[in-house]
Amino acid sequence: MLSLLRSILIISATIMVLMATTFGLFLARKSIAPIGKVIEAADQIQKGSDLSVRIAYDGPQDEIGQLINTVNNMLGRMEGFYKNLEESYAAQRRFVSDASHELRTPLTTIRGNVDLLQKMWSKDDSERPNLDEETMHQMTLEAVSDIADESKRMSRLVSDMLSLARADTGRTFEKQPVPLEILVEEVARRAKMLPRTAEWITGDFSVLNGVYINGNKDYMQQMLFIFIENAFKYTPEGQVVFDAFIYKNQVGIRISDTGIGMDKEEVPHIFDRFYRADQSRGVTEGIGLGLSIAKWIIDELEGSVEVVTRLGEGTTFIIWLPIVFPTPLE
């Protein structure tokens, strides 16, 4: 009986060891499987193939579950950062491409006129065109005028790009309380001198008596002139109205025109750099940086801008700015 019992114990122990080993291996592989998925996902990230990969796990929220949730959250943040980085690179490439295109046109005009002047006034008679003195004088004046105009255009473009570059680096401007009534009246008076074909109508700015905005006079004038010049540019006939009003401790400065207007689908893009509405391309001059600069100034003033437009009927911009001292001064 002892021999039989010993045999039974040996056989039973062997079977139990085999069963425990098999079950242990099964549990180990099942518990390690999610770690393999983590390794696989990390390998895909390393290769840069797909950042949208997420690790599927429906087990208990033990250490393995917490690790997988952490890795999934990390992948989500990395995907968001990567998309933002791609969009930034795309915007930068688009900006450089558009800027190069805008600079190429005036440079081509300047170079062409310079070549023409060199041939006209060359000492080599074989290169000089056969023209009388008066014609050469007139062509010279036209060439110099073209060079001056294109140089001014390049200066404006470089200045606008410099302003936007400063905005991209987070630089801002000094602020102090600015009396708004004096500022908008000065802008309205100076706007009369701008080239235009539309009627210029200004409202009663006495409502702004004693109203101060925490801002910068020069930048605020630049911002208003951008909207006004755009209104003149896109209103070949009709009128442009410039007025202001107060609502809930905010001042609304309104520039309204009866010009060509825009489609509602284009409104979200009008503050993008180098963007110009389809109906304005090739019809009016411009490079599409003005509204981007204006939007940056409004953001720095902690304000907002409202756009109401309809194709063929006109556009209205309302610049909302917070009031510092809302009580009118007598």
C-alpha positions as CSV (number, residue, x, y, z in Angstrom):
1,M,0.0,0.0,0.0
2,L,2.9,2.4,0.8
3,S,4.4,1.6,-2.6
4,L,1.0,2.2,-4.3
5,L,0.5,5.5,-2.3
6,R,4.0,6.6,-3.3
7,S,3.3,5.9,-7.0
8,I,0.0,7.8,-6.8
9,L,1.6,10.8,-5.1
10,I,4.4,10.9,-7.7
11,I,2.0,10.6,-10.6
12,S,-0.4,13.2,-9.0
13,A,2.5,15.6,-8.3
14,T,3.8,15.3,-11.8
15,I,0.3,15.9,-13.3
16,M,-0.2,18.9,-10.9
17,V,3.2,20.3,-11.9
18,L,2.4,20.0,-15.6
19,M,-1.0,21.6,-15.1
20,A,0.4,24.4,-13.0
21,T,3.2,25.0,-15.5
22,T,0.7,25.0,-18.5
23,F,-1.7,27.3,-16.6
24,G,1.1,29.6,-15.5
25,L,2.4,29.9,-19.0
26,F,-1.1,30.6,-20.3
27,L,-1.7,33.3,-17.6
28,A,1.8,34.8,-18.2
29,R,1.3,35.0,-21.9
30,K,-2.2,36.5,-21.5
31,S,-0.9,39.1,-19.0
32,I,2.2,39.9,-21.2
33,A,0.2,40.3,-24.4
34,P,-0.8,43.9,-23.7
35,I,2.9,44.7,-23.1
36,G,3.6,43.3,-26.6
37,K,0.9,45.6,-28.0
38,V,2.6,48.6,-26.3
39,I,6.0,47.5,-27.8
40,E,4.4,47.2,-31.2
41,A,2.8,50.7,-30.9
42,A,6.1,52.2,-29.7
43,D,7.8,50.6,-32.7
44,Q,5.3,52.1,-35.1
45,I,5.9,55.5,-33.5
46,Q,9.6,55.1,-33.8
47,K,9.2,54.3,-37.5
48,G,6.8,57.2,-37.9
49,S,4.3,55.1,-39.8
50,D,1.1,55.9,-37.9
51,L,0.5,58.1,-34.8
52,S,-3.2,57.3,-34.7
53,V,-2.6,53.8,-33.4
54,R,-4.3,53.1,-30.0
55,I,-3.9,49.9,-27.9
56,A,-7.1,48.0,-27.5
57,Y,-7.5,46.7,-23.9
58,D,-10.7,45.6,-22.1
59,G,-9.1,44.0,-19.1
60,P,-9.0,45.1,-15.4
61,Q,-7.5,48.5,-14.5
62,D,-4.5,47.1,-12.8
63,E,-0.9,48.2,-13.4
64,I,-1.1,46.9,-17.0
65,G,-4.4,48.7,-17.6
66,Q,-3.1,51.9,-16.2
67,L,0.1,51.6,-18.2
68,I,-1.9,51.1,-21.4
69,N,-4.2,54.1,-20.6
70,T,-1.2,56.2,-20.0
71,V,0.4,55.2,-23.3
72,N,-2.9,55.8,-25.2
73,N,-3.2,59.3,-23.7
74,M,0.5,60.0,-24.6
75,L,-0.2,58.8,-28.2
76,G,-3.2,61.2,-28.4
77,R,-1.2,64.1,-27.2
78,M,1.7,63.3,-29.5
79,E,-0.7,63.0,-32.5
80,G,-2.2,66.4,-31.6
81,F,1.3,68.0,-31.3
82,Y,2.4,66.4,-34.6
83,K,-0.7,67.7,-36.4
84,N,-0.1,71.2,-35.1
85,L,3.5,71.0,-36.1
86,E,2.6,69.8,-39.6
87,E,0.0,72.7,-39.9
88,S,2.7,75.2,-38.7
89,Y,5.2,73.9,-41.3
90,A,2.6,74.0,-44.0
91,A,1.6,77.5,-43.1
92,Q,5.2,78.5,-43.0
93,R,5.9,77.0,-46.4
94,R,2.8,78.7,-47.8
95,F,3.8,82.0,-46.3
96,V,7.3,81.8,-47.8
97,S,5.9,80.7,-51.2
98,D,3.3,83.6,-51.2
99,A,5.9,86.1,-50.1
100,S,8.3,85.0,-52.7
101,H,5.6,85.3,-55.4
102,E,4.6,88.8,-54.2
103,L,8.2,89.9,-54.1
104,R,9.0,88.4,-57.5
105,T,6.5,90.6,-59.4
106,P,7.9,94.1,-58.3
107,L,11.5,92.8,-58.7
108,T,10.7,91.7,-62.2
109,T,9.2,95.1,-63.0
110,I,12.2,96.9,-61.5
111,R,14.7,94.8,-63.3
112,G,12.9,95.2,-66.6
113,N,12.8,99.0,-66.3
114,V,16.5,99.1,-65.2
115,D,17.5,97.1,-68.2
116,L,15.5,99.4,-70.4
117,L,17.2,102.5,-68.9
118,Q,20.6,101.0,-69.4
119,K,19.9,100.3,-73.1
120,M,18.4,103.8,-73.6
121,W,21.3,105.6,-72.1
122,S,24.1,103.3,-73.1
123,K,27.2,104.8,-74.7
124,D,27.2,101.9,-77.2
125,D,25.1,103.2,-80.2
126,S,24.3,99.6,-81.2
127,E,22.4,98.9,-78.0
128,R,20.7,102.3,-77.8
129,P,17.2,102.3,-79.4
130,N,16.5,104.6,-82.3
131,L,14.3,107.1,-80.5
132,D,14.1,110.9,-80.4
133,E,15.1,112.8,-77.3
134,E,11.5,113.6,-76.2
135,T,10.4,110.0,-76.5
136,M,13.4,108.8,-74.5
137,H,12.7,111.5,-71.9
138,Q,9.1,110.3,-71.6
139,M,10.0,106.6,-71.4
140,T,12.6,107.4,-68.8
141,L,10.1,109.2,-66.6
142,E,7.7,106.3,-66.9
143,A,10.4,103.7,-66.1
144,V,11.5,105.7,-63.0
145,S,7.9,106.1,-61.9
146,D,7.3,102.3,-62.2
147,I,10.5,101.6,-60.2
148,A,9.4,104.0,-57.5
149,D,5.9,102.5,-57.3
150,E,7.2,99.0,-57.1
151,S,9.8,100.0,-54.5
152,K,7.1,101.4,-52.4
153,R,5.0,98.3,-52.8
154,M,8.0,96.1,-51.7
155,S,8.6,98.4,-48.7
156,R,4.9,98.0,-47.6
157,L,5.2,94.2,-48.1
158,V,8.4,93.9,-46.1
159,S,6.9,96.2,-43.4
160,D,3.8,94.0,-43.2
161,M,5.8,90.8,-43.1
162,L,8.0,92.3,-40.3
163,S,4.9,93.1,-38.2
164,L,3.5,89.6,-38.6
165,A,6.9,88.1,-37.8
166,R,7.0,90.1,-34.6
167,A,3.5,88.8,-33.9
168,D,4.6,85.2,-34.4
169,T,7.4,85.7,-31.9
170,G,5.0,86.8,-29.3
171,R,6.2,90.4,-29.3
172,T,3.6,93.0,-28.3
173,F,3.4,96.8,-28.0
174,E,3.2,99.1,-25.1
175,K,-0.3,100.1,-24.0
176,Q,-1.8,103.0,-22.2
177,P,-5.2,104.6,-21.9
178,V,-6.1,106.2,-25.3
179,P,-9.0,108.7,-25.6
180,L,-11.1,107.1,-28.3
181,E,-13.1,110.1,-29.5
182,I,-10.0,112.1,-30.4
183,L,-8.5,109.1,-32.2
184,V,-11.5,108.2,-34.4
185,E,-12.1,111.8,-35.3
186,E,-8.5,112.1,-36.5
187,V,-8.8,108.9,-38.4
188,A,-12.1,110.1,-40.0
189,R,-10.6,113.4,-41.0
190,R,-7.5,111.8,-42.5
191,A,-9.5,109.2,-44.3
192,K,-11.1,111.9,-46.4
193,M,-7.8,112.3,-48.2
194,L,-7.5,108.7,-49.2
195,P,-8.1,107.8,-52.9
196,R,-11.6,106.6,-53.3
197,T,-14.6,106.5,-55.5
198,A,-17.2,105.9,-52.8
199,E,-18.9,108.4,-50.7
200,W,-17.4,108.8,-47.2
201,I,-19.9,109.1,-44.4
202,T,-19.0,109.5,-40.7
203,G,-21.3,109.2,-37.7
204,D,-21.5,111.3,-34.5
205,F,-18.5,110.3,-32.4
206,S,-19.6,112.4,-29.3
207,V,-20.9,109.1,-27.8
208,L,-17.2,108.3,-27.3
209,N,-16.7,111.4,-25.1
210,G,-14.6,110.3,-22.1
211,V,-14.2,106.7,-23.4
212,Y,-10.7,105.3,-23.1
213,I,-9.2,102.2,-24.6
214,N,-6.1,100.5,-23.1
215,G,-4.0,100.4,-26.3
216,N,-1.5,102.1,-28.5
217,K,-2.5,105.1,-30.7
218,D,-0.3,104.3,-33.6
219,Y,-1.3,100.7,-33.9
220,M,-5.0,101.5,-33.4
221,Q,-4.8,104.0,-36.2
222,Q,-3.1,101.5,-38.4
223,M,-5.8,98.9,-37.7
224,L,-8.6,101.3,-38.5
225,F,-7.0,102.5,-41.7
226,I,-6.6,98.9,-42.8
227,F,-10.4,98.4,-42.6
228,I,-11.2,101.8,-44.1
229,E,-8.8,101.3,-47.1
230,N,-10.2,97.9,-47.7
231,A,-13.7,99.3,-47.7
232,F,-12.6,102.0,-50.3
233,K,-10.8,99.4,-52.3
234,Y,-13.8,97.1,-52.7
235,T,-16.4,99.7,-53.1
236,P,-16.1,101.1,-56.6
237,E,-19.4,103.0,-56.1
238,G,-21.8,103.5,-53.3
239,Q,-20.8,104.6,-49.8
240,V,-18.6,103.8,-46.8
241,V,-19.9,104.5,-43.4
242,F,-17.7,105.0,-40.3
243,D,-19.4,105.3,-36.9
244,A,-19.2,103.9,-33.3
245,F,-21.5,103.0,-30.5
246,I,-21.3,101.6,-26.9
247,Y,-22.8,98.3,-25.7
248,K,-22.2,96.7,-22.3
249,N,-18.9,98.3,-21.4
250,Q,-17.6,97.7,-24.9
251,V,-17.2,100.1,-27.8
252,G,-18.1,99.0,-31.3
253,I,-16.3,100.7,-34.1
254,R,-18.2,100.0,-37.4
255,I,-16.9,100.3,-40.9
256,S,-19.7,99.5,-43.4
257,D,-19.6,99.6,-47.2
258,T,-21.9,98.8,-50.1
259,G,-19.2,97.2,-52.2
260,I,-18.7,93.8,-53.8
261,G,-19.1,91.8,-50.5
262,M,-18.1,88.1,-50.1
263,D,-19.5,84.6,-49.9
264,K,-20.1,83.4,-46.4
265,E,-17.8,80.5,-47.0
266,E,-14.9,82.9,-47.4
267,V,-15.4,84.8,-44.1
268,P,-13.4,82.3,-41.9
269,H,-10.4,82.8,-44.2
270,I,-10.3,86.6,-44.7
271,F,-7.8,87.0,-41.8
272,D,-5.4,84.4,-43.2
273,R,-2.2,85.7,-44.6
274,F,-2.1,86.4,-48.3
275,Y,-5.8,85.3,-48.6
276,R,-8.0,87.4,-50.9
277,A,-11.6,86.6,-51.7
278,D,-12.1,85.1,-55.2
279,Q,-14.1,88.0,-56.5
280,S,-11.3,90.4,-55.6
281,R,-8.4,88.6,-57.1
282,G,-7.1,90.4,-60.1
283,V,-9.7,93.1,-59.7
284,T,-8.1,95.2,-57.0
285,E,-4.6,95.6,-55.9
286,G,-3.3,94.1,-52.7
287,I,-1.3,91.3,-51.1
288,G,-3.7,90.0,-48.5
289,L,-1.7,90.9,-45.3
290,G,-3.7,93.9,-44.1
291,L,-6.5,92.1,-42.3
292,S,-4.0,89.6,-40.7
293,I,-2.2,92.6,-39.2
294,A,-5.5,94.2,-38.1
295,K,-6.6,90.9,-36.4
296,W,-3.3,90.7,-34.6
297,I,-3.7,94.3,-33.3
298,I,-7.3,93.6,-32.2
299,D,-6.2,90.4,-30.3
300,E,-3.4,92.4,-28.6
301,L,-6.1,94.9,-27.5
302,E,-8.1,92.0,-26.1
303,G,-10.9,92.8,-28.5
304,S,-12.8,91.0,-31.2
305,V,-14.1,91.6,-34.7
306,E,-17.5,90.8,-36.2
307,V,-18.1,90.4,-39.9
308,V,-21.4,90.7,-41.7
309,T,-21.3,90.4,-45.5
310,R,-23.3,89.4,-48.5
311,L,-22.0,88.9,-52.0
312,G,-22.8,92.0,-54.2
313,E,-24.3,94.0,-51.4
314,G,-21.4,95.0,-49.2
315,T,-19.5,94.2,-46.0
316,T,-19.7,95.4,-42.4
317,F,-16.8,95.1,-39.9
318,I,-17.5,95.8,-36.2
319,I,-14.4,96.0,-34.0
320,W,-15.3,95.4,-30.3
321,L,-12.9,96.8,-27.8
322,P,-13.2,96.8,-23.9
323,I,-13.6,100.2,-22.3
324,V,-11.3,101.4,-19.6
325,F,-13.2,104.4,-18.4
326,P,-16.8,104.2,-19.5
327,T,-18.0,107.3,-17.7
328,P,-18.3,110.3,-20.1
329,L,-16.3,113.4,-19.2
330,E,-18.1,116.8,-19.3
